[in-house]
Amino acid sequence: MKYDVIDLTKKAVGSIELNDKVFKEEVDKSVLARTIQWQLDGRRQGTHATKDVGDVHGTGKKPFKQKGTGRHRQGVKTAPGMYHGGIAFGPVVRSHAYGLTKKIRALAMRMALSEKVLEKKLFILDDMSAKKPSTKAFKKAFDANKWESILFVGGEKLDENFALSARNIVNVDVLPVQGANVYDIMRRDVLVLSKEAVEKLEGRLA
């Protein structure tokens, strides 16, 4: 598939051949949703916890006699049924991460890229570098292109001036190609790849 290569003004400066195996995958929303959920679950801290009966500070003395009080029988003041007692079956510190096969992850990545192609929200940038940092110039270019939510994926090593120019603009992310992932691609409206990123992604996913 032939695709235009542009500069930051959206002017075509050449073309590139995209691999159909990577950029023309049939999109299945359930696979994308599954992969995004896997990513988000892996990011969860899992530090939530409550105190159970053994963690609550208190005496082990029986709070009141077994019978004749008209209340439910209790054996300890820290029981879940008591005021300020422990929590029964509360959350514990744990990892929310789980496994997802490489095959599914690669498939979802191809689908995310293909989705951007279908929506005409994928752009290939000729040169992802800047002579000097200039947030103002980048913001002006993005506004002219009507790009409001953008993910830039560069080569293995990002140009420092380019990254500095974009990092203070709201809803703009810049990632090296090894950091490209389904969640960040789908949460941004526009995906902009460098020519090196295209080459690396095709090598990884084809």
N, C-alpha and C positions, 0 to 999 in steps of 0.2 A: 504494500500500500504506500503510495507516494504522499508525502505530507510536506507542507510549507515550513520553512525555517524563517523566523522573523527576528527583528531587533526590538528594542524596548518601545519603539513607536508603533509597533504592530505592522511594520512594513516588511513585505516578503524580501528576503535577501538570498534565497536559495531553496533547496528542497532536500528531503531525506527519505530513504526507503524504510518504512516501519515493518517489522515482522508481524504478519497476520496471526501467527500463533500466540503472540503476546497482546496485540492491540485490537484483535477482532474476536475475542472470546465471547461466547454467548453468556449473557449476564443472568445470574440467578440471585435474586435479592436475599434468599434465605442463607446462602453461603456467605455473602457479604455480612449479613447481620450476625451470623454465628462467629465469624472471625473477629468482628469488631467487639462483640461481647467477650470473647476470649482475651483480647488485648486489654479491655477495661478491667476485667476481673483480675488479670495479672498485675495491674497497677494499684489495686486496693491495698491499703496498709494492713488491714486485718488486726488492728490493735484494740478493737472494741471488746469490752469485758464487763462482767458484773460480779459481785461477790456472792458466792454460794454459802451454804450453812457453815462450812469450815473456815470461810474467810471473814465472816462478820465477827466483830469484837463483842464478846458478851460471856456471861456465866453459863455453865452447863447445868445449872440448877433447874429443877422442874418449876415452871412459873406458877402453877396452882394445882390443887389436888385433882385427882383423876375424875372423881364423880361429885355430883351434888352442886355444882356451880352454875349449871345451865349453859355452860359454854362447851365448845368443841374441845376434846381432850388434846393436850399438848405435853411433849416431853422435854422441850428445850426452848429457851427464849429466842434463840436465833433461827427457829424453824421458819420456812417461807410463809406460813399462815400468820405469823406474829408481826406486830408493828415493828418496823426497822429490822425485820428478819432477813435471811438470805433470799436470793432470787433463785427460783427453781427453773432449770433448763435455760438459763440465760446464755448470751453469746460468750464465746471464749476466744482468746488470742489464737489466730490461725492464719494460714495463707489461703487466699481465694484462688490462687493460680491452679490451672489444670492443663493437661496436655492437648495439643491439637496437631495432627499429622502435618508433615512438611508438604505433602501433596495437596491438602486442603488449603494451607496457607499460600502456596504458590498459585493455586487456582483462583483464590480470592483476590490476589494481587493482580493477576491478569484481567479478572473481571472489573476491578476498580479502574484500571487503565483504560479498558475497553468502554466502560461507562462514560468516561470523560470524552473519549473520541465520539461516541454516539451523541452526546450532548453538545458537541463542538466547544468543549471547555478545556481542551488540551492544546497547549502551544509549545513549540520547540524553539528555544532561544538560541540565537547564533553565538552570543558571547555573554556568559554569566560572570562578568567582572566589571569593575569600575576603576577609573583613574584615581578618584579620591572619594572619601565618604561624603554623601550628600542626601540626607533624608528628604529634603525639600524637593530636589530634582526627581527622586524616585516617586514621591507622592504625587507630583504633577503628572508624571508619565502614567501612573496607575489610574489616576482620575480621567485622563484623556482616553485611556483604553476601556474605561468603565469596569475596571477590575476592583472589586471591593473586598473580596475574600480570596486570598491567593496562597498557594503552596509552591515554593520554588524548590526543585530538587537539582542540585548541582553534581559535580564529580566527586571523587573520593576525598578531595581536599577543596574546601570552599575558598573563594576569593574573599579575603578579609574586608576589603573596602565595600564589596557588594553586600556582605552579611551585615556590616555596620550600618549601611545606608537603609537597609530594610527592617532592621530589628525593632525600631521604635515606632513602626507604623502598625496601627491596630489591624488585626485579622490578617497579618502577613507572616508566614513562617518560611524559613530557609533551612533546608536539611541537606546533608551529604547523601549520596546515592545509597550508601549502606544503611542509612536511617529511614529510608522510604518505607512507609507502611500503609496498610489499608485504611486505618482509622483517620490518619491525618490527610490522606488523599480525599476521602469521602466527606470530611467535615469542612473542607474548603471548597468554594465554588469553582475556582479556576486552578488548574494544574499546569505549571510551567516547568518543562524539563530542559536541561542542557543537552547538547549532542553527546557528551560523554556519559550522561545519565542514561540516555536512550541505549547506548551501546552496552553499558554495564547491566541494565535491566533485562535486555534481550539475552545477554549471555547467561543471566541467572534464571530466567523464567521460560525461555524457549524450549 
